[in-house]
Amino acid sequence: MILTGDYHTHTVFSHGKGDIIDNVKAAEKLGLKEIGITDHGFSHPVFGLKKRELSVMREKCSQAEKECGVKVLLGIESNIIGTDGAVDLKSDRYDSFDLFLAGFHKFVIFKFGTFFKLFTPNMFTSYFKKDKPSASLVRENTKTFINVIKNNPVDVITHLNFFCFADAVEVAKCAADYGTYIELNAKKTHLTDEELYSIDKTGVRYVVDSDAHSPERVGEISLAMDTVKRVNIDVLRIDNVDGRTPSFRFAAFKNGAHK
């Protein structure tokens, strides 16, 4: 399994250690065809993207692509901020990005009233009852992820069930219906083997990403590769390996496929 494109990497514009050119040079060295620069969304008060820096990022992406010959997609790992599916990438900013990832993160500015529905119970469960999330919490989280997929043209759900405990099968079914990828994250283990066995039966498609926070980790997917082998996931269902590149929903949406 040879990686074609790494679509989840971070830079100094959020929580990463390298500049855009550093990540792209790392991708070039590995022979990748594409890379996503997907820094954390605007609602993260410490590590979030700054809207005023987007034009600088776009220019850096263009320069890096010319210099390295790797296709560079300027993206965002948008934060889930509401149980209604609200994320911190709004439609008025769609033109600024090529790639739309979405995931749950802990310390973000949630919508009013959502803090006690998402943050508080998930953090309590993560630290005290990780193996026994309540049925009501799982239902609320599952509804949240499904609403994110239904209400936004999201390309990839990142690290599903990391600090946010959902019914992964129901989320995967919705993702399969809407053309959103489920990420096999190579930075952290976020789904059990049992969940992956069940998810695989839904027909959902995957991307495998490094979630690199430093240039040295760009393209590093060994943890995910071990999972693929152990669970016996069909490599043909992973759309960014062995020369394949994904058909991303966000690009189709912006090109008018939703009309």
C-alpha positions, 0 to 999 in steps of 0.5 A: 500500500503506497500513499498517493496523497496525504490530505491531513497535515498541519503547519505553523498556521495552526498547530504544526511545527513547519511552514507550508513549503516544509510539508510540501517538500516532505511530500515531494521527497516521499513521491506523493502526488498531492498534499492537503494543508488542513490547519485547524478551524477558526473557532479554536482560540489558540490553534485556529486559522486566522482569516486574515492569513488565508491569502498568504497561505494561498500564495505559499501553497501556489509557490510550493506547488510550482517549486516541488511539483506536488499538487497542493490543496489548501484545506481546513480541518473544521471544528464541529461546534453544534449538535445541529451539524454546525461547523466553523467553516461557513459557506461565505468562506468556501472559495478560500479552500479546496478541501473540507475536513471536519472533526471534533476537537476539545477546546473550541468555541462551541455554539451557545448551549452546545458546550454542555451537550458536547464538550462536558459529557464527552470529556467526562466520559473520555477521562472516567468512563471511556469504555462505557459511554452512556447510550444518550451520549452516543445518540447525541454524538451520532446525531451530531456527526450525521448532521455535519455530513448532511448539512455540509459538503464535507470531504472527510470526517477526521478521527471519528470517535476520538473524544466524541463517542458515536455509533460509528456504523450509523455515521459511516452509513450516512457518509457512504450515502453522501460521499464523505470519506471516513479517515483512517488516522495514522496519528492516533487510534480512534476506532476499535477493530470491532467498530472497523469490522462493522463499518467496513460492511456499510460500503463507506470509502476511506482515506488514510492520512498522517494527521502530521503536525510536523514535516517529519510526519508527513506521509507517515501512515504505518499505524494505519497500515497495521490497522488495515492489515489486522482488520483486513480492510479492502485496500481498493476501498482506500482512495488515496493509495496505489496511484488513486486519488479521491473524488472529493465532495467539496470540489463537486459541490463548488462546481455546482453538482448540488444544483 
